[in-house]
Amino acid sequence: MAKLCITWKKSAIGRPSRQGKIIKALGLRKLNDTVYHEDTPQIRGMINSVEHLLDWSLEEKGGN
């Protein structure tokens, strides 16, 4: 399964509190922090909600 590489790039200060909670739920603690998650619909939905604050990329895992 593919992995998502998610990096927090812009501050959540002055944004709705819901967006800050989503950042925390993704496991991001401070700016320029990077986490890896499995590519699931739930994680994609969270990314879509705060996409303007993040940089993310899809990393395919090599098979054999």
Helices and strands as residue ranges (DSSP letters): E 3-8, H 17-25, E 34-38, H 41-49, G 51-53, E 54-59
